[in-house]
Structures are given as structure tokens and as C-alpha cells.
């Protein structure tokens, strides 16, 4: 495993611009649910459902994952991005605008919005991926996290290419046959990009922040490659069963993570650990439900429940859990040589705010899981989403304000 090189970390402003923008997409998701909640849960193919899905994926998830890559690549993989401060500006702006344009295209059916989304996301992610792959391939570092970072960036390329093709097809710019890539886009995007990146990050942050044993070498060494192979099988074979190996692998990662957490050396259970456990349990439930849905069991409601479990229960939970550790840690590292007698980074967080966010997140997840059975609950879920997003944003802004105040004073927080 490559030793972590914290001195190679970019300035805090680079990842923080992504991390602090992400909750705004959850706010927009809450507004959409308040307005269109019943339509969102009428079918996973409604314009409202597609718009909500991409607020969470191309909006919230992509923002946080790009910020994490800017931070992790030089620290964990020795892969120094070209002028990260300069690169972050266009990547951040283009990806944020592209995500908004994509959501507008889905929700309002505006052809120009699909084109704008494809151009903005293509340019923003294309520039980032070119710099990221150049840095990752030149890095001499080895280890499972480095491999996962490389494969996840490759997965991002394929997911965006498939997504852009489908967006242009919806806008009438290319043949509608590209819409057949829907299953491939979902598999590559959620598993090959998001899932592999979460796994590569987990190999580092779960043992470091949760004081667990390391993931077994055999598991971390082969997991990302196995996911890649399973995605290829699912994409190449037209039968539903072809996606079952991928579901089994993803559930296996969740079970392995829960086992690591069960063996942790620290007795105290904090909100971050609860969020990670909720995410892993949600992923296991989603995999089991998805296996049934692949064969048409469960009607229209089950695929919607799978989506809720994967996106809100899985990705949003684990990402929020990481944000509550990574944002204070990034600022603590920056302050350490600049502020005397720096206290523990946990002092930068507001425990009451985080506790209320945990309660709001649980209530939100329960509400959205029930909404496929009674769609009007989607409107109620919108209120919960707004509350949870507001608490997350307030917590992260408080950390930044605490760090700025400490830097001005040059003394303990």
C-alpha cells in the first residue's frame, strides 16, 4: 500500500468547492419532491423521476466524488493533478451547470438543455479525466486503492459517454437506438464508477477513521477487477441473470464492510459509523430486491424501492458519513502547521446538528421507501429532504467558519 502523503494535498479550497456545492443539489431534490412527489413515484421513467435521479447522481454524488478525487489522488496515489487550483474552477462550474441542464432536459423535455448538458459535462469531465488518467498512469504507487481509483475514472468515462449519447438521443440529435444503453449506463455509473470509488476510498477511510481492521488483502486486491468483469458480463449478455454476479459482488462488499466495523477497536458509536452501517444494510437490501426485480417480481413498486435504497440509503448515506470526517480532516491538516495547540478535529463539528441530521435522514429514507406504495408520500419526503440538506449544509459551513476563525486568531478553536 502506498503511504499516505498528506503534504501533497491540494489547497482546501479545491475539494471544498465541490463538497459545499453538493448539498445544494439535495435542496433542489427536496424542492422537486415537494412539487412533483407523486409523479416521481408513479414510475421510474417519469420525467420527474429521471430528474430526481440525476439531481442525486450527476449533481450531489458527482460533486462530492470529484472533490474526493482531487483530494485523494495526490495523497493516496501520489498522482499530482496538473495545477489543481486552476483545474478545479472549470471542472466545478461545467459539471454543476451540466447537471442542472440535464435535470432541466429531463423535467421539461427541452432539446437544447440535453445538448447543453452533454457539452458541459463532456467538457468538464473530459478535462478532468484527461488530467486524472495522466497523473494516475504516471504514478509509481501500487495497491488496491490506487487500482480502484484508476478503474473508477475509467468507469466514469464510459458512464458519461453512455449518458451523453442517451441525452442527445432524447434531444433528437442522434438516433433513438442509443437509449438502449440505459441498463449499461446504470451498471457502469453506479457500480463501475460510484461503487468502485467508494470501495477504494473505504480501504483508506474505514480503518483510519473508524479504527477497524484493514480489508483482507485478497478482497481489496481483486474486488475492483471483479466488478469490472461483472459489469462487462451484464452489458454483453442480454439475459437478466447476467447482472446477478454484479449484485452478489456489491452485496459482498457491504457484508465485508459490516464485518470490519464489527471488529472495530473503538467502543463509541458516532453518527458517521451509523451512516456507514445504514448504507451497507441498504445496499444489501437493494441487491436482494434488485435480483427479484430483474425477473419482474414486485411490480412497479420494487424497482422504485431499489432506487431509493441504492441512492438515498446507500450512496447519500455513505457520502454524508465521509463528508463529516473528510471536511474537518482536510481543514485540520491545513491548520495544523498554522495554528498553535490545535484541538481535535471533532471540535469543529456541531454534535447536535449532526444528531438532528441523522434523525432527519432516517425519517426521509423511511418516507421515500414507503412512497412507491403510496406516491403522495413523495411530497412529505420533499420536506424531509429539505430539512436534511439544510442540516448537512449548516454543519459543513460551521466547520469552515470554525477553521477561518482559528486561522484569523492563530490560536485554538
N, C-alpha and C positions, 0 to 999 in steps of 0.2 A: 504494500500500500504506500502510495506517495505521501510523504509527510506534509501536513497542512502548513502552508506558507502564508501566515496572516499578514506579513509585511508586504505581500504582493496585492493585497486587497485594493480595489479602486476607491476613490473618494466616496464617502457615504451618500453624497448627492446622486451618484449614478444608480445604485439599486433602489434608493428611497423614492425616486420619482415614480418608479413602477409600482412599488409597494403602496404608496399613498394614493395613487390613482385608482387602484383596484377596487376599493370599497365603493367608489362612485358608480361602478357598473352594477354592484349589488343594489344600490339605491335605485338605479334605473330599472333593474329587475323587479324591485318592490313596487315601483310605480306601474309597471306593465301588469303585474299581478292584480293590483288594486283595480285597475281599469278593465282588464281582459281576463280575469282569473278563471271564469267559467269556460271561456273559449280555449284557454291554454290546456285545460284538462279534458276537453271534448275529444281530442285525438292528438297524437304526437305529430301529425302532419299539418295541423292548422297553422296559418301564418303567425299567430300569437305564440304557439308552442315552439315553432322554429326560431322566432325572435328571442324568446326567453332562453332557449338552449344556447344560442350564440352570445347572448349577454354574459352567460356564465362561462362559456368556453373561450370564445375569441376575445371576450372582454376581461372578466375577472381572472380566470385561470392563466391566460396568456400574459397578462401584465405581470402577475406575480412570478411566473416561471421565467420570463425574460429577465426580471430583476435578479432572481436567484442565479441564473446562468452568468450574468455579469459579475456577481459576487463569487460564485463557486469555482468558475473556470480557472482563474489565476491562483486561488487559494488551494483548491483540492487537486487540480490537474496541472498546475504550473503552466497553464495556457493563457498567456497575457494577450488580451484583445488589443487591437490597434487603437490607440488613443480613446480609451473608453468614455471619457467625459464628452468628447466631441461626437463619438458614435452614438451615444445614448440619446441625444436630442432628436435626431431624425427617426430613429427606431421607435422611440416612445411616442412621438407625435403621429407618425404614419400609422402605427399599429392601433393607437387609440381612435384616430379618425376612421381608419378602415373598419374597425369593429362596429363603430356607430353606423357607418354607411351600410354595412352588411345587415345589421338589425333593421335599419330603415327599409332596405330592399325586401327582406322577408315580411315585415309587418305591413308595408304599404304597396308592395309589388311594383316599385319604381325601377325600371330598367337601368336608368343612369346610376342609381345607388349601387346596384350589383357591380357595374363597371368600375365605379369609384372605389368600392371595397376591394375588388381584385387588384386594382392598380396600387392602392395604398398599402394593403397587406403584402402584396408581391414585392413592392419596392422596399418597404421597411424590413420585412423578414428576409428578403433576398440579400440585402446589405449586411444584416446581422449574421445570417448563416454563412455567407462567404468569409467574413472575418472570423467567425467562431470555428469553422472547419479548418481554416488555415492555421489558427492557433492550436487547435486540438491535435491536428495531424503532425504538427511540428514538435509538440511537447514530448519529451522523453519519458514522461511519467507513465506508470503502469498501475494496474489494479482495477477492481470491479467498478468503482465509482467513475473512473476515467473512461472505461469501456461504455458504461451506461450513458455518460454524457455524450460521447461520440454517437452512439446509436440513437439516442433521443433526438439529437439535432438532425440526423438523417431522417428519422420518423417525422419530424416537423416539416422537412422539405416535402415529403410525399403527401402528408396530410394537407398542407397548404395548396399543393399542386392540384390534388383531387378536389378540394373545396373550391378553389378558384375556377376550375373547369365547370363545376356544377353551378356556381353562381353566375357565370357567363351564360350557361345554358338557360337558367331561369330568366335571365335578362333578354334572351333571344339573340345573343351574339354568336353562339355556337350551337351545334346540333344537340337536340334533347337527349340523344343517346348517352351523353356524359352523365346524366342523372342516375344511371345505373351504378355509378361508383359510390352510392350512398353508404352501403354496408362497409365497403373498403375504407371510405373516409372515416367512418365512426371507429372501426377497428384500429386503424393506424393512428388516428388522432388521440383516442382515449388510452389505448394500450401501448402502441409503439412510441408515441411522443410523451403523453402525460404520465402513463403508468411507469415507463422505464425511467423517466426523470425523477419521479417520486421515489422509486426504488434506489436509484443511485444516490439521491440525497439522503434517504433513510439510512443507508450504510454508514453515513457520517454522523448525522444529527441524532439518530435514536440512541446509539451508545454514548455520544458526547453529552447530550442534554438530559437524557432520561436515565443515564447510568445503568444501562443494560449490557449484557454480554454482546460481543460483536456477532454479526450474522455469520453462520458457518461458511467457511471458505468455499466449499463445494457449491453452496447455494448462490452466494454472491458472484462467484466466478462465471456461472453458466446461466443465471436467470435471464439476463437481458437477451442473450443469444437464443434461448428457448422461446422467449416471447416473439422475437423476430421470426423464427421458424414457424410458430403457430399462426402469426398474422399472415404469412405467405400461404400457408395451407388454407386458412379461412378465405383468403381472397381468391385463391386459384380453384378451389373445389366448390361447385355451385350448391351442394347439399348443405342443409342446416347443421348437420352433425359436425361439419368441418370446423366450426367455431368452438366446439366443446373443449378441445385441448387448450385453447387460449383462456377460456373461462376457468379451467382447472388450474392453470398456472397462476392466474391472478388471485384466485382464492388461496392458493398455496402461499403466495407472498403475504397475504393478510394473516393467515394462520401462523406463519413463521414470525411475523412481527409481534403478534399477540404472545407467542411463546417467549420472545426476547423480553417483552415487557413484564411477563410473569416472573422472570428471573432477575429483575432489576435489583440493584443494591440499595436503593433509597426507599424508605417506607412511605414518605409523604406522597400523596396523590394530588397533583395540581391540575389545573384546567387543561393545560397542554396535553398531559397524559390522557385525560378523559376524552379530549377531542380526537386524539390518535386512535384510542380504543373504539370510539364510536365509528370512526372512519373504517377501521378494519372490519368491524362487525357488519357495517353497512355494505362493504364490498363483498363479503361472504354471502350475505343475503341477496345482493344484486346478482351475483354469479349463479346462485341456485335458481332464482326467479327467471333470469335470462335463459337458462337451459330449458326451462319449461316453455317460455315464450317463443323460443326458436321453432318449436314444433306446434305452435298455435294454441297452446294451453293457456287459459287465463283470460281469453278475450282481449278487448281493447284496453282494459284497466291495467293488466300486468306489465306490458311494456312501459307504460307511463310510470308505474311504481319503480321499475328498474331504473328509469332515467332519474327519478328523484333520489334513489339510493346511491347511484353512481355519482351524480353531480353534487347534490347537496349533502348527502350523508357521507360520501367518500371524499371527493376532491375538495369541496369547500371546507369540510371539517379538518382535513389534514393540512390544508394550506393555511387556514386560520391558526391552527396549532403551531405551524412553523413560523408564521409571522410574529406570534407572541414571543418566540425565542430569538429569531434571527434579527428583527429590527433592533431590540435593545442590545444584542450582542455586537452588531455592526457599529452602533454608536459608542458602545462601551470600549471597543477596540480603538476607535478613533480618539476617544477622550483620554485613554489610559496614559499616553505619554504627555498629555497636555494639561491634565488636571491632577493636582496632588491629592493623595488619600481618597482615591476614587472608591465609592462603596460598591457592593454587589449590584449587578445589572438588574436584579429583580426589583430594586428600589425605584427603578424608572417606570415600572408598571403600576397601574392602579388595580389592586386586587378586587375592590368592589365592582368596578366597571367590567372587569373580566368575568367575574362571577355572574353578573346580570346578563352578560353576553352569552354565557354558557346556557343559562336558563332560556333565554330568547331563542337560541339556536335549536335547542331540544324541542321547544314548542313549535317552532317553524317547521322542523323536519316532520314532526308528528302530523301537523296540519296538512302539509303537502303530500304526505303518504296517503292520507285519507281522501284527498281531493279527487283522485281518479274515480273513486266510488261515489262521491257527491261533489261535482265540479264547482258549485258556488263557494265551497271552502277555499278555492283558489284566491278569492278576494280577501278573505281573512288572512291567508298566508302572505299576501302582499303587505299587509300591515306588519306582520311579524318580520318579514324581510327588511322592511324599512327600519324597524327598531334594531334588528341585529346589525345591519350595515352601519347605522349611526353609532352604535356602541363600539364596533370594531374601529371605525374611523376615529372616534374620540380617543380610544385607547392608544392608537398608534400616534396620533397628533400629540398626545400628552407626553409620550416618550421623546419625541422630537423637541418639544418645548423644554422638557427637563434637561436634555442634552445641551440645548442652546444656552439655557440659563447657567448651567455649570461651566460652559466654555467662557461665557462672559465674566463670570466671577473668578474662574480659575481656582475653584475650591470645591469641596464635596457637594453633592446634590442635596 
